[in-house]
Amino acid sequence: MASSMFLAQRRWFRSLPRNLSNAGWDSEGPFKPLHKMNPTRLAFLRSTLCRHFRKDPLSARPFEGLRFIDVGCGGGILSEPLARMGATVTGIDAIEKNIKIARLHANLDPTTSTIEYSCTTAEKLVEEQRKFDAVIALEVIEHVSDAAEFCKSLSALTAHEGATVVSTINRSMRSYATAIVAAEYLLQWLPKGTHQWSSFLTPEELTMILKRAGVDVSKASNPFDI
């Protein structure tokens, strides 16, 4: 993923504040949109993965005994809740600064200090023949230049009878208005140039790419209506 990440995203991540422990976890900072989305994302993951693995969604730790990987983990705002739900979590990101943020924050809590964070890519883990019960890549695919190859790597990391979960922003006029015009220019939640509208994928395009990568697409959802 490091070689395929767009230059605009690289510049953004490198420009984050030096106070690493606050940059990724400040709900009013540069990751504000992800913090706002996180409760909905986690509810979807709990429901979908509990159904897939036949786990009790009402359990405090429904993912006990399962190996999850959070691809493009950033500062760990998704990895940590998954660990608290019992999963053995690996978080990877191509940006070293993000991994430092994640490690610093995870070490504040014994329940998350066991998360394995690594500055690496999905492609490299495929070469190492790593496998996971659930491979999760949320709001990442729009930041890579070769979505097809990226999805092939996600598929290769998924264990037999495992689950691959991918989310992205739909390429629509509404997403242009909200994710770019509003978030980057009007509200300034994100630096200008964070997203490229042409890199967004429609549900049909993403489904086709995943199927070609060997992923059996069994469920699609649009909880944010964009």
N, C-alpha and C positions, 0 to 999 in steps of 0.2 A: 504494500500500500504506500510505502514511503516514496517510491519512484513515480507513482501515478497520482499523487495528491496535487491538486491545482496550486499554482503559485500564490494566489490570493489567500487561500487558507493557511499556507505555510507562513506568510507574512503576518497574518492575524495572530496565530498561536505564538509566534516569536515575539509579538508586541505586548503580550500579556504582562501584567504587573509583576515586579520581582517578588512581592509578598505572595509566594506560591500557595500557602495554606489557605489564603482568603480568596484568591482569584477564581478557583473553580467552584467554590462552595458559597459564594456570596449570591444570594437569591436576587439581588438587585444589580449584580455585576454583569459582565459580558456573557454569562451563561444563563441569564434570566429566562429566556424562552424555554430552555430545557428544564429548568426548575418548575416552571408553570405546567409543562407537559408531563412531568414525571409521575404524578399520582395516577393519571389515566393510563400511561404506559405500563406501570406496575400492575394495575388492576387487570389490564388486558393479558399481560404475561402470566399472572397467577391463574386466571380463568382458563386460558388456552393451554398452558403447559400442564396444569393439574388434570385437565381433561385428557390430554395426550398421554400422560404418564400414569393416569388412573390414580391420582393422589387426591386427598381431601382438601379442597380449597379453604375450608374453615380452620384447618390446622395452623398453628403458629409457625411451624417449620415444615411445610408441605414438600419441600424439595430436598429433604434429607437423603443423602446417599447418591445424589445426582451431580454430574460434573457439567458446569455451565462455563461458556466463554463469552465475554462481553467484548466484541470486536469494535475498536474505536471507542474505548472506554472513557476517554477524556479524564476528568478528575475523579471519576468513580461514583458519580451520583446514581448510577443504575447498579453498578457492581455491589455496592454496600447493602442496599435493601435485599438484593438477591441472596447475599451471604446470610443476612439475618433470617431469611426464610429457609435456611438450611442447606442451600446449595454449596458445593465446593466450587469456588469461582476463580477463574483466570481472567484477568483484564489486560488487554493489549492495546497499544496505541503507537503510532509511528512517530509521535512527538515526545521527546524526552521530558520536556517541561510538564506535560500532562501526567506522565507517570510519576514524577516527583510529587506533584500535587496529590495524586491518588494515594501514594504510599504514606505521605505525611498525615493525611486525614484518616486513613484506615487504621493507623497505629494508635489513634486516640481511643479506640474501642476494642476490647478483646474479642468481641464477636466478629469484627471485620479485619482484624490484624492478620488473619490466616489467608486473606486473598492474595493470590499470586499475580503480581503486576509485572509486566515486561514491556520494554520498548522494542517491539518487533511487529511483524505483519502476519496476516493470515497465510500469505503465501509461504513464508518461512516456516510456519508451524506445520503446513502440509508437508514440506520437505522433511520435517522431523517426525512425520507420521503420527502426529497427535490426533486424538479423537475426543469428542465431547458429546454428552447426551443432548445438550441444547446449545446451538450456535446462534448468538443474538447479535444483530448489527442494526442498530436503530439510528436513523438520520446520519448514515455514513456513506451510503452508496452514491449520493448526489455529490460527494466530494472526491470521487475517484474518476479517473479518465477512462477506464475500461471496466464498465459494469459487468460485462459478460465474464471476464476473467476473474473478477472479484467474487462473483456468485459461484463460479466453479470451485474456488478455494473454500468458500463457506460450505458448499456441499461435501467437499472432500474431508472437511474437519468434523462432519456430523457422523456420529456413530450409527450403526445399524439400528433401525427403529427409533432413532433420535428425532429431534425437531430442529428445524432451521427457521428463525424468525427474522424477517427483514422489514424495516419500515423506511419510508422516504416521503418527500413532499410531492404531491400530485402536480403535474405540469398543467396548470389551468390559469385562467385570468384571475381567479380568486386568490390562488397561491401567490401570484405575482404581486397582487395588491397587498396581501397580508405579510408574506414572508420576506418580501424585498422592499416595496415602497414604504409600508408601515414600520416593519421591524428595523430596517436599516436606515431609512431616511427621516421618517416622521418621529417615531418614538426613540430611535437611536439605541435600541436594545442590542444591536449587533453592528460591527464596523461595516462600512460600505464595501461591497464586493465580497461579502462572506458567501453569498449564494449566487449561482449563475442559473437563471431561469431555464436555459436550454439544457441544463444538466438534470433537471427534475424529470422523473419518469411517471407516465400514466400507469394506473393499475394494470392495464392490459399489457403494456410494455414490460413491466416488472414481472408479471406472471409468465410471459413468454421467455424472458431471460432466465428465470429460475427453472422453468421446465427444461430448457435446453441444457442447463447445468446439472440436471438430474434430480431436481427437487420436486417432489410431489406436492403441488399446491392444493391444500385442502381447505384453507380458510383465508378470506380477505376481509379487511375491516377498515373503516374510515371514521375513527372516533372523533376527529377534529374537524370533519366536514370541510376539508380544503383539498 
